[in-house]
Amino acid sequence: MEQVKPKSKKHEVTEVIEVIRHDPDLTIGLTYEEVEQRIHAGMSNKVSSGSSKTIKAIVLSNVLTLFNLLNIGIATWLITIGAFKDLFFVVIISLNVGIGIYQEIRAKKTIDKLSLLSAPTGSVIRDKEEQEIMIQDLVLDDILKLSSGKQISADCVVRSGSIEVNESLLTGESDPILKKPGDELLSGSFVVSGHCFAQVTKTGKESYIENLSRQAKKYRKPKSDLLKSLRMVIRTVGLLIVPIGAVLFWMQLQGGATYQEAVRGTSGAVVGMIPSGLFLLTSTTLAVGVLRLAQNNTLVQELYCIEMLARIDTLCLDKTGTITDGTMAVKTVIEYVNASGMPVKKAIPTMMASLEEKNLTSEALELKFGTARKIKTTNVIPFSSSRKLSAVEFDKYGTFVLGAPEFALKGEAYKEISQDVEKYSKEGYRVLALAHSKNGIDQDKLPSDVQAIGLIIIEDTIRPDAILTIEYFKTHGVDVKVISGDNPMTVSHISKRAGIDDADKYISLDGMSDKDVIRAADKYTVFGRVSPGQKKLLIASLKQSGRTVAMTGDGVNDILALKEADTSIAMASGSEAARNVSHLVLMDSNFSSMPKVVNEGRRVINNVQKGAVLFLTKTIFSFMLAIIAILSKGSYPITTSQLFMIDFLVIGIPSFVIALEPNTNQVRGKFLMNVLKRALPGAIVVVLNTLVIFALTPILNIDKTQSSTLIVISATFTGFMVLLRVLRPFTGTRKILFTVMFSLFIVAVIVFPDFFEFNSLWKDYFTSGTGELVSRLPVEQFLLLIVLLQASYPLMTVVSSIPGFIRQQIKNILMKLANI
């Protein structure tokens, strides 16, 4: 008897609950009253929430960012000097934050619904009934029924039956461990084969996996170049922005600027340097990607795995459930001399009754041979992916073995039937051998005199959409490899039928050393007789050779490979353990969903990359202009209100429109390098134009307002030239987008020069608000502006070609040296 005090608030009376622990009868289990007692006493399997963020966390993560806090600080500073017109950037940031929060919450709600469908469950015996319950509803002393593919979610002890357990998620060791009555089962491991009844001994935070902080059970986060690049931008900008802003403010005061002018100039520089919308764009685009995938029955368990999908160049498939539809049928049965006393048509259903296995093969056998009653057995070896066979020793009939011929039979026994095996394997059929020995099983070892009494020829059904799906990957630059535990000739034949290139390049990995497996990884397309450990080694070898690898699987034998892959995709119809370690789960278990998944990944990353070019162009030229202002001991030439046109017309609206466009181009290169290569030319042109204006200031008698007019208009125009390059090739939507944004820019410059503190480009007039005269830009300065605008795009093209020109010259020099 145990007394358990449930958690209670301070000063409240603590109720003492007496829970009587005992070993329930396996056929009865706990009563409902005992279950309720344990739940009330805190003995349930409830643990801390998973990776899904709460709505509060989503709001806080979108609002309380470094850059948002800087923006809030700048806004407060501007309010103290009454520069309310300069606060328009707060409206844009608020809209961006609101959109980001809305999309992320919307995606969360959709994903939570899918997660509920994919949540692990367990079979328990309660009040004489077998029930399927959520794992979190398990309580101490529950009788849990475990079978192949199930993940063990609470510490247990085996009460009856036997199972093979893989503890690789806890220990890293992939070899299955046999568990018999009295043996302990640790949460976080999973059942490879067999079935048993186990009693729950520890739940929730007391369980083994929780004591390891649940890290072993969680899926491994994919390596994200996008995330790494964004963090690098945050660190770099965050490190530089405060000291540069402080120095710029001090230098402006020293240069004769008033406090108000110094605050506005510094605010313009700091706001310009902050690419805050870039991170909101990224999170929003990823959230929309997650939402779209969810609408296509795909559960995303890790946000940034979408990026890895966009980058995959190698897809490794398990035959069953991907190329084939997961159904099997017995095509024919070949019978040999049978001295067992039990004909083949009776031996198979009798074995199935003793093994109690439920899988595709057993279903096909049951459909062909029917069912039989269970007879007295002495020993059972359950099927496992490493043994590739199962065996039953009957009390009166000896030992029957069912499995892959080359595993079930050895030496001469195999040679006698090898021609039949090879004949049907070459035709793409799966071949099972039924063998017999009068002797018994000795400590899980088969007798040495096993002889074949029959072959069962099974055919897989190719998925109707598999050919089209594989064709998609071939045309999009993705190599397809097939990794299977079946006979390689069989898998090769099926792969050919599905249209996989080089499917005739196949190999069996049975008995092969790790070094040989590594050498074979790049040479072959089809791999047969692959053990779980070899699957993982193949994936690791392909990654080592520079490939970005995605792995699909549905069984417990795929788990090690799924954890090793850059992106792992599980079928919902597969094992619970496989779903738990995968980045993505195809909820409809439909392989034809894969192109949609990959296309969504490519859309997200390609479009974020395009949007990032616009954001970082502004960030880079703002940094450069701040450095120029510091070195020249002058004022920063752009205020926050003047940044409106760039923030809203060049970056804000276009980047979010671009983010939602389809884009199926394969992602190449590093994210940050790709963005900088395209952002630098525009930023450099803005700086060059600014330097020209500063150089001509004494010659053309350019005052501060005129200088600001020239710089802001030329910088915004250059921003539009960057946008023009980002939008190519033009579509109808992109033409409309550019035309509307550029038209608004022209209207803003001509009609609202007073709002942006510009000189008018065409006439003198009085503003409606204050009555102050807005002067026209002098003719010579207007002509300078026209020259700068006309030169922007050609100059940007020249700047863009300089790195390529340098690379070509180095290449030419090396070629000349090689010819000497």
Secondary structure, DSSP 8 states (H G I E B T S, - for coil): -EEE-----TTS----EEE------TTT-B-HHHHHHHHHTT-B---S--S---HHHHHHHHHS-HHHHHHHHHHHHHHHTT-GGGGHHHHHHHHHHHHHHHHHHHHHHHHHHHHHHH--EEEEEETTEEEEEEGGG-BTT-EEEEETT-B--SEEEEEEEEEEEE-HHHHS--S-EEE-TT-EE-TT-EEEEEEEEEEEEE-GGGSHHHHTTTTTTS------HHHHHHHHHHHHHHHHHHHHHHHHHHHHHHTT--HHHHHHHHHHHHHHH--HHHHHHHHHHHHHHHHHHHHTTEEESSTTHHHHHHH--EEEE-IIIIIEEEEEEEEEEEE----SSS-HHHHHHHHHHHH---SHHHHHHHHHH-------EEEEE---TTT-EEEEEETTTEEEEEE-HHHH--THHHHTTHHHHHHHHHTT-EEEEEEEESS--BTTB--TT-EEEEEEEEEEEE-TTHHHHHHHHHHTT-EEEEE-SS-HHHHHHHHHHTT-TTTT-EEE-TT--HHHHHHHTTT-SEEES--HHHHHHHHHHHHHTT--EEEEE-SGGGHHHHHHSSEEEEETTS-HHHHHH-SEEETT--GGGHHHHHHHHHHHHHHHHHHHHHHHHHHHHHHHHHHHHHHTT---S--TGGGHIIIIIIIIHHHHHHHTS-------S-HHHHHHHHHHHHHHHHHHHHHHHHHHHHHHT--HHHHHHHHHHHHHHHHHHHHHHHH-S--HHHHHHHHHHHHHHHHHHHH-TTTTT--BSS--EE-TTT--EE-B--HHHHHHHHHHHHHHHHHHHHHHHHHHHHHHHHHHHHHHHHH-
